[in-house]
Amino acid sequence: MKRILLTLLLTATTLPLNLHAASPTNKVFTVRFYGLAEQFEWKETYQGQQLLKESGPLFGAGGDLGAKMAGPFWIEGRGELFLGTVDYDGVLMSEKGELTPYKTTTEYVGLKIDGDVACKLPLSPSLHVRPFAGIGAKTWVRTLDTGLSDRYMGEYGYSESWTTVYAIVGCGGGIMIGRTSELSARLEARLPFSNSEVVDLTNQGGPSDLELKPGKQASYYAEAALTVSHLTASLFVETLNFSESPLDSREAVFFQPESKSTMVGGKIGLAF
């Protein structure tokens, strides 16, 4: 028993030193897995008038990894899956342009992936900054008027498939707090060069492949994280901004109003 206690004591004494040797400041490879929850909000406006507001929780899971290259350069990649049902508070528009308030729900399911090259610049043994640039994409299906009838989609329901591809530029950094803890932050701007929205109106007796081109506007992302040993938690804010799309004329005139989304949430998981 004395030998067992001595062995455990020696292990506990040397463990912090081993963790310190593999601390984030010295690693050449990093990986993180996490679950996420966010409060989602989507608004559409036309000529200064708000047409709808969607709000509610979305949930998901994701991960990111980084690998050291030559010198101070790192290559990084991230991916997330998300889904959820949110409240829809909007209007119905008649052929005469009359607006009638309408409340229902909207379902979301989507994927986000991005990657960048970062330059990790130490300012001190415990502090570094990391400017970076890269490319990313976010795609999601938005199904409107769900869950309020015996059918999956209600009387006014239809679906939209969105994809935005964007360049990324930003800066991050981190500071070691003790031997095994790090406080880090990341701030980035997303500059879209391709936005696509494909609308399926078959539930309304319309076309299934109506393609719109929401206008390009910069979006932003910020995250602050605390990692203690292998446990990590963070808070984040994300925006998506689209200006009004050009008109697409078929049997009627279709367009995507100015649309803005804000997501505020948290992540918790493991980091190695």
Buried (B, 14 or more C-beta within 10 A) or exposed (E): EEEEEEEEEEEEEEEEEEBBEEBBBEBEEBEBBBEBBBBBBBBBBEEEEBBBBBBBEBEBBBBBBBBBEEEEEBBBBBBBBBBBBBEBBBBEEEEEEEEEEBEBBBBBBBBBBBBBEBBBEEEEEBEBBBBBBBBBBBBBBBBBBBBBEEEEBBEEBBBBBBBBBBBBEBBBBBBBEEEBBBBBBBBBEBEBEEBBBBBBBEBEEBBEEBEBBBBBBEBBBBBBBBBBBEEBBBEBBBBBBBBBBEEBEEEEEBBBBBBBBBBEBBBEBBBE
